[in-house]
Amino acid sequence: MERTLTHADGAEFAFVAETPRRSTPFSRAWAVIKDMQQLASKHGTLIPSNLLIPILGVTKQRVSILLTEGKLHVVAVAGKNYVTESSLTDYIASVKDGGGHIQLPKSNLDAFKRSLALANSALAENK
């Protein structure tokens, strides 16, 4: 005698219809992609937080401070932090208008020249 757990509509044993299905790497990947698409449609492009260092021309510590102070909106997807495009553009606009902390370097040479100028001014003040 053969027993079936469920009919096609799941009517015989209701718990079978509610039992979670085993996820596959493809279904997990699709779920992450859907999450990122929904977040991107709401907040703009999602930028990995480690890319803020070269984008803003600041240190890792400064990025950490910006994130903990809440100046940039962070969303987590699959255990990784992403900064929203909208919060980054808002932050850059506020810094630009308020004469804030960052100057975006045009190149490594520009960053070096700024560092050298700061060092020279510090030396001049100490004399």
N, CA, C and O atoms as a printed pandas DataFrame, in Angstrom:
     atom_number atom_name residue_name chain_id  residue_number  x_coord  y_coord  z_coord
0              1         N          MET        A               1    0.831   -1.169    0.000
1              2        CA          MET        A               1    0.000    0.000    0.000
2              3         C          MET        A               1    0.888    1.250    0.000
3              4         O          MET        A               1    1.707    1.434    0.901
4              5         N          GLU        A               2    0.727    2.076   -0.979
5              6        CA          GLU        A               2    1.534    3.273   -1.132
6              7         C          GLU        A               2    0.770    4.472   -0.595
7              8         O          GLU        A               2   -0.403    4.669   -0.913
8              9         N          ARG        A               3    1.453    5.277    0.227
9             10        CA          ARG        A               3    0.817    6.456    0.806
10            11         C          ARG        A               3    1.432    7.707    0.200
11            12         O          ARG        A               3    2.643    7.774   -0.010
12            13         N          THR        A               4    0.619    8.667   -0.071
13            14        CA          THR        A               4    1.120    9.948   -0.568
14            15         C          THR        A               4    0.989   10.986    0.528
15            16         O          THR        A               4    0.032   10.972    1.302
16            17         N          LEU        A               5    1.946   11.874    0.587
17            18        CA          LEU        A               5    1.914   12.925    1.599
18            19         C          LEU        A               5    0.980   14.060    1.213
19            20         O          LEU        A               5    0.343   14.670    2.072
20            21         N          THR        A               6    0.904   14.332   -0.042
21            22        CA          THR        A               6    0.110   15.480   -0.447
22            23         C          THR        A               6   -0.418   15.289   -1.856
23            24         O          THR        A               6    0.140   14.541   -2.659
24            25         N          HIS        A               7   -1.487   15.971   -2.127
25            26        CA          HIS        A               7   -1.979   16.062   -3.490
26            27         C          HIS        A               7   -1.299   17.262   -4.137
27            28         O          HIS        A               7   -0.531   17.965   -3.480
28            29         N          ALA        A               8   -1.561   17.494   -5.363
29            30        CA          ALA        A               8   -0.949   18.613   -6.076
30            31         C          ALA        A               8   -1.267   19.948   -5.405
31            32         O          ALA        A               8   -0.444   20.863   -5.433
32            33         N          ASP        A               9   -2.437   20.067   -4.810
33            34        CA          ASP        A               9   -2.793   21.337   -4.162
34            35         C          ASP        A               9   -2.377   21.387   -2.700
35            36         O          ASP        A               9   -2.633   22.394   -2.040
36            37         N          GLY        A              10   -1.742   20.340   -2.160
37            38        CA          GLY        A              10   -1.282   20.334   -0.778
38            39         C          GLY        A              10   -2.401   20.188    0.230
39            40         O          GLY        A              10   -2.223   20.557    1.391
40            41         N          ALA        A              11   -3.556   19.659   -0.172
41            42        CA          ALA        A              11   -4.734   19.626    0.691
42            43         C          ALA        A              11   -4.662   18.540    1.752
43            44         O          ALA        A              11   -5.180   18.735    2.852
44            45         N          GLU        A              12   -4.038   17.403    1.462
45            46        CA          GLU        A              12   -4.073   16.305    2.402
46            47         C          GLU        A              12   -3.273   16.609    3.668
47            48         O          GLU        A              12   -3.765   16.391    4.774
48            49         N          PHE        A              13   -2.057   17.104    3.519
49            50        CA          PHE        A              13   -1.217   17.485    4.645
50            51         C          PHE        A              13   -0.777   18.929    4.440
51            52         O          PHE        A              13    0.117   19.204    3.640
52            53         N          ALA        A              14   -1.400   19.840    5.155
53            54        CA          ALA        A              14   -1.148   21.263    4.956
54            55         C          ALA        A              14    0.291   21.655    5.299
55            56         O          ALA        A              14    0.845   22.579    4.703
56            57         N          PHE        A              15    0.898   20.946    6.267
57            58        CA          PHE        A              15    2.251   21.324    6.661
58            59         C          PHE        A              15    3.258   21.134    5.531
59            60         O          PHE        A              15    4.296   21.795    5.513
60            61         N          VAL        A              16    2.967   20.243    4.592
61            62        CA          VAL        A              16    3.893   20.011    3.489
62            63         C          VAL        A              16    4.006   21.251    2.612
63            64         O          VAL        A              16    5.091   21.565    2.123
64            65         N          ALA        A              17    2.907   21.952    2.410
65            66        CA          ALA        A              17    2.935   23.164    1.590
66            67         C          ALA        A              17    3.723   24.275    2.283
67            68         O          ALA        A              17    4.308   25.124    1.612
68            69         N          GLU        A              18    3.744   24.278    3.621
69            70        CA          GLU        A              18    4.431   25.332    4.368
70            71         C          GLU        A              18    5.889   25.005    4.659
71            72         O          GLU        A              18    6.636   25.874    5.109
72            73         N          THR        A              19    6.303   23.772    4.410
73            74        CA          THR        A              19    7.680   23.371    4.677
74            75         C          THR        A              19    8.615   24.101    3.725
75            76         O          THR        A              19    8.405   24.094    2.513
76            77         N          PRO        A              20    9.657   24.736    4.279
77            78        CA          PRO        A              20   10.575   25.467    3.396
78            79         C          PRO        A              20   11.309   24.503    2.464
79            80         O          PRO        A              20   11.699   23.403    2.856
80            81         N          ARG        A              21   11.479   24.936    1.262
81            82        CA          ARG        A              21   12.199   24.148    0.276
82            83         C          ARG        A              21   13.691   24.359    0.462
83            84         O          ARG        A              21   14.129   25.420    0.908
84            85         N          ARG        A              22   14.450   23.363    0.123
85            86        CA          ARG        A              22   15.900   23.455    0.217
86            87         C          ARG        A              22   16.404   24.490   -0.775
87            88         O          ARG        A              22   16.058   24.453   -1.956
88            89         N          SER        A              23   17.221   25.410   -0.290
89            90        CA          SER        A              23   17.724   26.439   -1.191
90            91         C          SER        A              23   18.966   25.930   -1.918
91            92         O          SER        A              23   19.726   25.116   -1.395
92            93         N          THR        A              24   19.142   26.418   -3.099
93            94        CA          THR        A              24   20.307   26.074   -3.905
94            95         C          THR        A              24   21.166   27.323   -4.053
95            96         O          THR        A              24   20.701   28.429   -3.777
96            97         N          PRO        A              25   22.408   27.162   -4.483
97            98        CA          PRO        A              25   23.231   28.355   -4.711
98            99         C          PRO        A              25   22.575   29.330   -5.684
99           100         O          PRO        A              25   22.710   30.545   -5.537
100          101         N          PHE        A              26   21.871   28.802   -6.670
101          102        CA          PHE        A              26   21.219   29.671   -7.644
102          103         C          PHE        A              26   20.054   30.427   -7.027
103          104         O          PHE        A              26   19.856   31.606   -7.320
104          105         N          SER        A              27   19.284   29.764   -6.179
105          106        CA          SER        A              27   18.153   30.461   -5.559
106          107         C          SER        A              27   18.640   31.512   -4.567
107          108         O          SER        A              27   18.029   32.573   -4.445
108          109         N          ARG        A              28   19.738   31.228   -3.855
109          110        CA          ARG        A              28   20.307   32.221   -2.939
110          111         C          ARG        A              28   20.862   33.408   -3.725
111          112         O          ARG        A              28   20.676   34.557   -3.325
112          113         N          ALA        A              29   21.537   33.135   -4.834
113          114        CA          ALA        A              29   22.078   34.213   -5.665
114          115         C          ALA        A              29   20.946   35.065   -6.216
115          116         O          ALA        A              29   21.040   36.292   -6.233
116          117         N          TRP        A              30   19.894   34.430   -6.659
117          118        CA          TRP        A              30   18.760   35.182   -7.201
118          119         C          TRP        A              30   18.126   36.058   -6.124
119          120         O          TRP        A              30   17.714   37.183   -6.404
120          121         N          ALA        A              31   18.047   35.549   -4.899
121          122        CA          ALA        A              31   17.479   36.324   -3.795
122          123         C          ALA        A              31   18.343   37.555   -3.502
123          124         O          ALA        A              31   17.806   38.635   -3.251
124          125         N          VAL        A              32   19.666   37.410   -3.529
125          126        CA          VAL        A              32   20.569   38.539   -3.296
126          127         C          VAL        A              32   20.417   39.566   -4.416
127          128         O          VAL        A              32   20.364   40.767   -4.151
128          129         N          ILE        A              33   20.347   39.107   -5.651
129          130        CA          ILE        A              33   20.186   40.011   -6.793
130          131         C          ILE        A              33   18.888   40.795   -6.674
131          132         O          ILE        A              33   18.861   42.002   -6.916
132          133         N          LYS        A              34   17.806   40.106   -6.300
133          134        CA          LYS        A              34   16.516   40.792   -6.147
134          135         C          LYS        A              34   16.583   41.839   -5.034
135          136         O          LYS        A              34   16.047   42.938   -5.181
136          137         N          ASP        A              35   17.247   41.496   -3.910
137          138        CA          ASP        A              35   17.402   42.460   -2.818
138          139         C          ASP        A              35   18.173   43.689   -3.279
139          140         O          ASP        A              35   17.789   44.820   -2.983
140          141         N          MET        A              36   19.267   43.458   -4.011
141          142        CA          MET        A              36   20.082   44.582   -4.481
142          143         C          MET        A              36   19.307   45.445   -5.477
143          144         O          MET        A              36   19.433   46.669   -5.464
144          145         N          GLN        A              37   18.512   44.817   -6.336
145          146        CA          GLN        A              37   17.713   45.584   -7.293
146          147         C          GLN        A              37   16.687   46.452   -6.578
147          148         O          GLN        A              37   16.485   47.609   -6.946
148          149         N          GLN        A              38   16.040   45.899   -5.560
149          150        CA          GLN        A              38   15.044   46.669   -4.815
150          151         C          GLN        A              38   15.692   47.843   -4.086
151          152         O          GLN        A              38   15.165   48.955   -4.097
152          153         N          LEU        A              39   16.839   47.587   -3.452
153          154        CA          LEU        A              39   17.537   48.666   -2.747
154          155         C          LEU        A              39   18.047   49.723   -3.719
155          156         O          LEU        A              39   17.981   50.917   -3.424
156          157         N          ALA        A              40   18.556   49.298   -4.877
157          158        CA          ALA        A              40   19.077   50.237   -5.865
158          159         C          ALA        A              40   17.957   51.089   -6.451
159          160         O          ALA        A              40   18.160   52.270   -6.735
160          161         N          SER        A              41   16.786   50.504   -6.633
161          162        CA          SER        A              41   15.681   51.295   -7.171
162          163         C          SER        A              41   15.221   52.352   -6.160
163          164         O          SER        A              41   14.694   53.397   -6.543
164          165         N          LYS        A              42   15.420   52.077   -4.888
165          166        CA          LYS        A              42   15.015   53.014   -3.846
166          167         C          LYS        A              42   16.100   54.061   -3.542
167          168         O          LYS        A              42   15.789   55.235   -3.343
168          169         N          HIS        A              43   17.374   53.632   -3.506
169          170        CA          HIS        A              43   18.461   54.496   -3.048
170          171         C          HIS        A              43   19.498   54.837   -4.109
171          172         O          HIS        A              43   20.417   55.605   -3.822
172          173         N          GLY        A              44   19.396   54.313   -5.298
173          174        CA          GLY        A              44   20.431   54.509   -6.315
174          175         C          GLY        A              44   21.461   53.397   -6.238
175          176         O          GLY        A              44   21.251   52.392   -5.559
176          177         N          THR        A              45   22.554   53.577   -6.923
177          178        CA          THR        A              45   23.604   52.565   -6.978
178          179         C          THR        A              45   24.113   52.240   -5.583
179          180         O          THR        A              45   24.233   53.126   -4.737
180          181         N          LEU        A              46   24.411   50.972   -5.345
181          182        CA          LEU        A              46   24.982   50.553   -4.075
182          183         C          LEU        A              46   26.500   50.472   -4.241
183          184         O          LEU        A              46   27.001   49.756   -5.108
184          185         N          ILE        A              47   27.214   51.201   -3.413
185          186        CA          ILE        A              47   28.660   51.298   -3.521
186          187         C          ILE        A              47   29.290   50.540   -2.355
187          188         O          ILE        A              47   28.982   50.827   -1.198
188          189         N          PRO        A              48   30.174   49.570   -2.644
189          190        CA          PRO        A              48   30.852   48.880   -1.542
190          191         C          PRO        A              48   31.599   49.897   -0.677
191          192         O          PRO        A              48   32.270   50.790   -1.194
192          193         N          SER        A              49   31.475   49.755    0.635
193          194        CA          SER        A              49   32.031   50.766    1.539
194          195         C          SER        A              49   33.548   50.891    1.412
195          196         O          SER        A              49   34.098   51.963    1.662
196          197         N          ASN        A              50   34.233   49.812    1.028
197          198        CA          ASN        A              50   35.689   49.921    0.882
198          199         C          ASN        A              50   36.096   50.764   -0.330
199          200         O          ASN        A              50   37.252   51.178   -0.418
200          201         N          LEU        A              51   35.185   51.026   -1.259
201          202        CA          LEU        A              51   35.497   51.877   -2.402
202          203         C          LEU        A              51   35.437   53.365   -2.062
203          204         O          LEU        A              51   35.845   54.201   -2.869
204          205         N          LEU        A              52   34.937   53.698   -0.883
205          206        CA          LEU        A              52   34.874   55.107   -0.496
206          207         C          LEU        A              52   36.256   55.702   -0.280
207          208         O          LEU        A              52   36.438   56.910   -0.428
208          209         N          ILE        A              53   37.224   54.880    0.064
209          210        CA          ILE        A              53   38.588   55.369    0.296
210          211         C          ILE        A              53   39.135   56.036   -0.962
211          212         O          ILE        A              53   39.550   57.193   -0.893
212          213         N          PRO        A              54   39.154   55.350   -2.119
213          214        CA          PRO        A              54   39.650   56.039   -3.320
214          215         C          PRO        A              54   38.661   57.059   -3.884
215          216         O          PRO        A              54   39.079   58.040   -4.499
216          217         N          ILE        A              55   37.375   56.848   -3.688
217          218        CA          ILE        A              55   36.390   57.787   -4.229
218          219         C          ILE        A              55   36.505   59.141   -3.532
219          220         O          ILE        A              55   36.535   60.181   -4.191
220          221         N          LEU        A              56   36.569   59.129   -2.202
221          222        CA          LEU        A              56   36.620   60.378   -1.439
222          223         C          LEU        A              56   38.044   60.866   -1.184
223          224         O          LEU        A              56   38.251   62.020   -0.809
224          225         N          GLY        A              57   39.018   59.989   -1.386
225          226        CA          GLY        A              57   40.407   60.369   -1.124
226          227         C          GLY        A              57   40.684   60.543    0.355
227          228         O          GLY        A              57   41.433   61.435    0.752
228          229         N          VAL        A              58   40.070   59.679    1.186
229          230        CA          VAL        A              58   40.255   59.746    2.631
230          231         C          VAL        A              58   40.796   58.403    3.124
231          232         O          VAL        A              58   40.924   57.448    2.359
232          233         N          THR        A              59   41.108   58.356    4.412
233          234        CA          THR        A              59   41.638   57.125    4.993
234          235         C          THR        A              59   40.507   56.167    5.372
235          236         O          THR        A              59   39.332   56.532    5.388
236          237         N          LYS        A              60   40.902   54.940    5.673
237          238        CA          LYS        A              60   39.940   53.929    6.119
238          239         C          LYS        A              60   39.286   54.360    7.434
239          240         O          LYS        A              60   38.097   54.128    7.651
240          241         N          GLN        A              61   40.071   54.986    8.299
241          242        CA          GLN        A              61   39.543   55.452    9.580
242          243         C          GLN        A              61   38.490   56.539    9.373
243          244         O          GLN        A              61   37.470   56.556   10.062
244          245         N          ARG        A              62   38.737   57.444    8.426
245          246        CA          ARG        A              62   37.760   58.515    8.156
246          247         C          ARG        A              62   36.460   57.925    7.620
247          248         O          ARG        A              62   35.374   58.376    7.983
248          249         N          VAL        A              63   36.568   56.923    6.762
249          250        CA          VAL        A              63   35.366   56.248    6.244
250          251         C          VAL        A              63   34.604   55.619    7.398
251          252         O          VAL        A              63   33.379   55.721    7.468
252          253         N          SER        A              64   35.325   54.969    8.303
253          254        CA          SER        A              64   34.685   54.347    9.464
254          255         C          SER        A              64   33.958   55.382   10.311
255          256         O          SER        A              64   32.856   55.128   10.796
256          257         N          ILE        A              65   34.570   56.546   10.491
257          258        CA          ILE        A              65   33.933   57.624   11.267
258          259         C          ILE        A              65   32.672   58.115   10.566
259          260         O          ILE        A              65   31.639   58.312   11.207
260          261         N          LEU        A              66   32.752   58.312    9.262
261          262        CA          LEU        A              66   31.579   58.769    8.508
262          263         C          LEU        A              66   30.420   57.781    8.628
263          264         O          LEU        A              66   29.261   58.180    8.734
264          265         N          LEU        A              67   30.747   56.496    8.610
265          266        CA          LEU        A              67   29.703   55.477    8.710
266          267         C          LEU        A              67   29.105   55.424   10.109
267          268         O          LEU        A              67   27.888   55.318   10.255
268          269         N          THR        A              68   29.953   55.496   11.150
269          270        CA          THR        A              68   29.425   55.422   12.518
270          271         C          THR        A              68   28.674   56.686   12.911
271          272         O          THR        A              68   27.740   56.626   13.711
272          273         N          GLU        A              69   29.072   57.837   12.356
273          274        CA          GLU        A              69   28.355   59.079   12.639
274          275         C          GLU        A              69   27.035   59.156   11.885
275          276         O          GLU        A              69   26.220   60.040   12.149
276          277         N          GLY        A              70   26.818   58.238   10.951
277          278        CA          GLY        A              70   25.563   58.222   10.203
278          279         C          GLY        A              70   25.507   59.242    9.079
279          280         O          GLY        A              70   24.428   59.560    8.580
280          281         N          LYS        A              71   26.657   59.752    8.680
281          282        CA          LYS        A              71   26.670   60.735    7.592
282          283         C          LYS        A              71   26.442   60.062    6.240
283          284         O          LYS        A              71   26.076   60.717    5.264
284          285         N          LEU        A              72   26.659   58.763    6.194
285          286        CA          LEU        A              72   26.399   57.978    4.985
286          287         C          LEU        A              72   25.462   56.834    5.359
287          288         O          LEU        A              72   25.643   56.188    6.391
288          289         N          HIS        A              73   24.465   56.587    4.522
289          290        CA          HIS        A              73   23.493   55.527    4.784
290          291         C          HIS        A              73   24.056   54.203    4.278
291          292         O          HIS        A              73   24.444   54.085    3.116
292          293         N          VAL        A              74   24.097   53.221    5.154
293          294        CA          VAL        A              74   24.650   51.908    4.827
294          295         C          VAL        A              74   23.535   50.874    4.815
295          296         O          VAL        A              74   22.679   50.848    5.700
296          297         N          VAL        A              75   23.562   50.015    3.787
297          298        CA          VAL        A              75   22.661   48.873    3.750
298          299         C          VAL        A              75   23.521   47.617    3.666
299          300         O          VAL        A              75   24.576   47.618    3.032
300          301         N          ALA        A              76   23.066   46.558    4.305
301          302        CA          ALA        A              76   23.788   45.290    4.277
302          303         C          ALA        A              76   23.079   44.333    3.336
303          304         O          ALA        A              76   21.868   44.130    3.421
304          305         N          VAL        A              77   23.856   43.753    2.444
305          306        CA          VAL        A              77   23.338   42.743    1.520
306          307         C          VAL        A              77   24.291   41.565    1.578
307          308         O          VAL        A              77   25.481   41.704    1.297
308          309         N          ALA        A              78   23.770   40.416    1.938
309          310        CA          ALA        A              78   24.553   39.182    2.024
310          311         C          ALA        A              78   25.782   39.367    2.913
311          312         O          ALA        A              78   26.855   38.847    2.607
312          313         N          GLY        A              79   25.628   40.104    4.008
313          314        CA          GLY        A              79   26.699   40.277    4.967
314          315         C          GLY        A              79   27.742   41.309    4.586
315          316         O          GLY        A              79   28.739   41.451    5.294
316          317         N          LYS        A              80   27.553   42.029    3.505
317          318        CA          LYS        A              80   28.486   43.069    3.069
318          319         C          LYS        A              80   27.809   44.426    3.160
319          320         O          LYS        A              80   26.614   44.549    2.894
320          321         N          ASN        A              81   28.576   45.446    3.538
321          322        CA          ASN        A              81   28.033   46.798    3.666
322          323         C          ASN        A              81   28.185   47.575    2.371
323          324         O          ASN        A              81   29.237   47.558    1.732
324          325         N          TYR        A              82   27.115   48.252    2.000
325          326        CA          TYR        A              82   27.096   49.100    0.816
326          327         C          TYR        A              82   26.568   50.467    1.216
327          328         O          TYR        A              82   25.627   50.576    2.001
328          329         N          VAL        A              83   27.182   51.505    0.670
329          330        CA          VAL        A              83   26.722   52.873    0.892
330          331         C          VAL        A              83   25.810   53.235   -0.270
331          332         O          VAL        A              83   26.096   52.898   -1.419
332          333         N          THR        A              84   24.730   53.910    0.026
333          334        CA          THR        A              84   23.795   54.269   -1.031
334          335         C          THR        A              84   24.290   55.488   -1.799
335          336         O          THR        A              84   24.899   56.398   -1.236
336          337         N          GLU        A              85   24.015   55.482   -3.078
337          338        CA          GLU        A              85   24.408   56.594   -3.941
338          339         C          GLU        A              85   23.789   57.899   -3.464
339          340         O          GLU        A              85   24.448   58.938   -3.461
340          341         N          SER        A              86   22.527   57.847   -3.064
341          342        CA          SER        A              86   21.839   59.066   -2.633
342          343         C          SER        A              86   22.511   59.679   -1.407
343          344         O          SER        A              86   22.664   60.899   -1.338
344          345         N          SER        A              87   22.915   58.855   -0.436
345          346        CA          SER        A              87   23.565   59.407    0.753
346          347         C          SER        A              87   24.958   59.934    0.436
347          348         O          SER        A              87   25.397   60.919    1.029
348          349         N          LEU        A              88   25.658   59.287   -0.496
349          350        CA          LEU        A              88   26.990   59.759   -0.871
350          351         C          LEU        A              88   26.911   61.108   -1.589
351          352         O          LEU        A              88   27.700   62.010   -1.305
352          353         N          THR        A              89   25.965   61.248   -2.516
353          354        CA          THR        A              89   25.825   62.527   -3.210
354          355         C          THR        A              89   25.384   63.626   -2.242
355          356         O          THR        A              89   25.842   64.763   -2.350
356          357         N          ASP        A              90   24.499   63.296   -1.294
357          358        CA          ASP        A              90   24.087   64.278   -0.289
358          359         C          ASP        A              90   25.274   64.704    0.575
359          360         O          ASP        A              90   25.436   65.886    0.879
360          361         N          TYR        A              91   26.099   63.736    0.968
361          362        CA          TYR        A              91   27.265   64.049    1.798
362          363         C          TYR        A              91   28.256   64.936    1.037
363          364         O          TYR        A              91   28.750   65.924    1.580
364          365         N          ILE        A              92   28.542   64.586   -0.207
365          366        CA          ILE        A              92   29.482   65.376   -1.003
366          367         C          ILE        A              92   28.952   66.795   -1.190
367          368         O          ILE        A              92   29.713   67.759   -1.112
368          369         N          ALA        A              93   27.644   66.924   -1.437
369          370        CA          ALA        A              93   27.050   68.260   -1.590
370          371         C          ALA        A              93   27.163   69.058   -0.297
371          372         O          ALA        A              93   27.447   70.255   -0.338
372          373         N          SER        A              94   26.946   68.416    0.852
373          374        CA          SER        A              94   27.025   69.133    2.126
374          375         C          SER        A              94   28.454   69.556    2.432
375          376         O          SER        A              94   28.679   70.640    2.969
376          377         N          VAL        A              95   29.417   68.714    2.098
377          378        CA          VAL        A              95   30.815   69.053    2.339
378          379         C          VAL        A              95   31.244   70.171    1.401
379          380         O          VAL        A              95   31.958   71.091    1.799
380          381         N          LYS        A              96   30.806   70.082    0.166
381          382        CA          LYS        A              96   31.157   71.088   -0.833
382          383         C          LYS        A              96   30.589   72.455   -0.442
383          384         O          LYS        A              96   31.276   73.471   -0.551
384          385         N          ASP        A              97   29.342   72.475    0.009
385          386        CA          ASP        A              97   28.698   73.725    0.390
386          387         C          ASP        A              97   29.235   74.273    1.706
387          388         O          ASP        A              97   29.362   75.485    1.882
388          389         N          GLY        A              98   29.547   73.370    2.624
389          390        CA          GLY        A              98   29.978   73.799    3.945
390          391         C          GLY        A              98   31.477   73.919    4.104
391          392         O          GLY        A              98   31.946   74.190    5.210
392          393         N          GLY        A              99   32.255   73.729    3.043
393          394        CA          GLY        A              99   33.708   73.799    3.161
394          395         C          GLY        A              99   34.245   72.729    4.077
395          396         O          GLY        A              99   35.117   72.997    4.904
396          397         N          GLY        A             100   33.742   71.531    3.943
397          398        CA          GLY        A             100   34.020   70.441    4.869
398          399         C          GLY        A             100   35.405   69.842    4.807
399          400         O          GLY        A             100   36.372   70.491    4.410
400          401         N          HIS        A             101   35.476   68.595    5.207
401          402        CA          HIS        A             101   36.728   67.916    5.505
402          403         C          HIS        A             101   37.495   67.385    4.306
403          404         O          HIS        A             101   38.707   67.192    4.402
404          405         N          ILE        A             102   36.845   67.144    3.199
405          406        CA          ILE        A             102   37.537   66.428    2.130
406          407         C          ILE        A             102   37.771   67.323    0.924
407          408         O          ILE        A             102   37.003   68.242    0.641
408          409         N          GLN        A             103   38.833   67.028    0.241
409          410        CA          GLN        A             103   39.093   67.588   -1.067
410          411         C          GLN        A             103   39.357   66.386   -1.960
411          412         O          GLN        A             103   40.240   65.579   -1.670
412          413         N          LEU        A             104   38.625   66.266   -3.006
413          414        CA          LEU        A             104   38.806   65.114   -3.867
414          415         C          LEU        A             104   40.069   65.291   -4.698
415          416         O          LEU        A             104   40.167   66.244   -5.472
416          417         N          PRO        A             105   41.047   64.381   -4.552
417          418        CA          PRO        A             105   42.270   64.508   -5.330
418          419         C          PRO        A             105   42.024   64.180   -6.787
419          420         O          PRO        A             105   41.242   63.286   -7.112
420          421         N          LYS        A             106   42.703   64.916   -7.667
421          422        CA          LYS        A             106   42.588   64.643   -9.096
422          423         C          LYS        A             106   43.493   63.494   -9.488
423          424         O          LYS        A             106   43.220   62.766  -10.442
424          425         N          SER        A             107   44.562   63.343   -8.748
425          426        CA          SER        A             107   45.495   62.263   -9.024
426          427         C          SER        A             107   46.326   62.021   -7.775
427          428         O          SER        A             107   46.189   62.737   -6.783
428          429         N          ASN        A             108   47.178   61.022   -7.824
429          430        CA          ASN        A             108   48.081   60.760   -6.709
430          431         C          ASN        A             108   49.066   61.912   -6.542
431          432         O          ASN        A             108   49.464   62.233   -5.422
432          433         N          LEU        A             109   49.459   62.530   -7.647
433          434        CA          LEU        A             109   50.378   63.662   -7.588
434          435         C          LEU        A             109   49.729   64.832   -6.846
435          436         O          LEU        A             109   50.385   65.503   -6.049
436          437         N          ASP        A             110   48.451   65.073   -7.105
437          438        CA          ASP        A             110   47.725   66.137   -6.420
438          439         C          ASP        A             110   47.675   65.862   -4.918
439          440         O          ASP        A             110   47.871   66.771   -4.112
440          441         N          ALA        A             111   47.414   64.617   -4.547
441          442        CA          ALA        A             111   47.364   64.243   -3.133
442          443         C          ALA        A             111   48.736   64.446   -2.493
443          444         O          ALA        A             111   48.830   64.928   -1.365
444          445         N          PHE        A             112   49.788   64.085   -3.202
445          446        CA          PHE        A             112   51.146   64.274   -2.680
446          447         C          PHE        A             112   51.459   65.758   -2.499
447          448         O          PHE        A             112   52.049   66.152   -1.493
448          449         N          LYS        A             113   51.066   66.578   -3.468
449          450        CA          LYS        A             113   51.320   68.021   -3.373
450          451         C          LYS        A             113   50.595   68.619   -2.171
451          452         O          LYS        A             113   51.148   69.465   -1.468
452          453         N          ARG        A             114   49.361   68.184   -1.935
453          454        CA          ARG        A             114   48.619   68.677   -0.773
454          455         C          ARG        A             114   49.300   68.274    0.522
455          456         O          ARG        A             114   49.408   69.079    1.447
456          457         N          SER        A             115   49.763   67.026    0.594
457          458        CA          SER        A             115   50.458   66.544    1.793
458          459         C          SER        A             115   51.735   67.328    2.032
459          460         O          SER        A             115   52.040   67.696    3.166
460          461         N          LEU        A             116   52.479   67.584    0.972
461          462        CA          LEU        A             116   53.723   68.335    1.079
462          463         C          LEU        A             116   53.452   69.771    1.541
463          464         O          LEU        A             116   54.181   70.302    2.379
464          465         N          ALA        A             117   52.413   70.391    1.000
465          466        CA          ALA        A             117   52.056   71.756    1.403
466          467         C          ALA        A             117   51.656   71.804    2.874
467          468         O          ALA        A             117   52.026   72.741    3.582
468          469         N          LEU        A             118   50.906   70.806    3.342
469          470        CA          LEU        A             118   50.527   70.759    4.758
470          471         C          LEU        A             118   51.741   70.577    5.649
471          472         O          LEU        A             118   51.834   71.201    6.706
472          473         N          ALA        A             119   52.673   69.729    5.235
473          474        CA          ALA        A             119   53.883   69.504    6.016
474          475         C          ALA        A             119   54.727   70.775    6.077
475          476         O          ALA        A             119   55.248   71.130    7.135
476          477         N          ASN        A             120   54.860   71.455    4.945
477          478        CA          ASN        A             120   55.637   72.701    4.919
478          479         C          ASN        A             120   55.008   73.775    5.795
479          480         O          ASN        A             120   55.720   74.505    6.485
480          481         N          SER        A             121   53.691   73.879    5.776
481          482        CA          SER        A             121   53.030   74.878    6.623
482          483         C          SER        A             121   53.170   74.534    8.094
483          484         O          SER        A             121   53.305   75.429    8.929
484          485         N          ALA        A             122   53.138   73.241    8.424
485          486        CA          ALA        A             122   53.334   72.830    9.831
486          487         C          ALA        A             122   54.746   73.144   10.291
487          488         O          ALA        A             122   54.950   73.578   11.424
488          489         N          LEU        A             123   55.724   72.926    9.415
489          490        CA          LEU        A             123   57.109   73.247    9.762
490          491         C          LEU        A             123   57.296   74.747    9.940
491          492         O          LEU        A             123   58.009   75.181   10.845
492          493         N          ALA        A             124   56.661   75.537    9.085
493          494        CA          ALA        A             124   56.778   76.992    9.166
494          495         C          ALA        A             124   56.169   77.529   10.452
495          496         O          ALA        A             124   56.679   78.492   11.024
496          497         N          GLU        A             125   55.096   76.924   10.907
497          498        CA          GLU        A             125   54.442   77.353   12.156
498          499         C          GLU        A             125   55.303   77.041   13.365
499          500         O          GLU        A             125   55.267   77.775   14.352
500          501         N          ASN        A             126   56.078   75.966   13.307
501          502        CA          ASN        A             126   56.907   75.555   14.458
502          503         C          ASN        A             126   58.199   76.362   14.580
503          504         O          ASN        A             126   58.875   76.270   15.606
504          505         N          LYS        A             127   58.559   77.141   13.577
505          506        CA          LYS        A             127   59.806   77.918   13.633
506          507         C          LYS        A             127   59.635   79.151   14.438
507          508         O          LYS        A             127   60.581   79.924   14.591
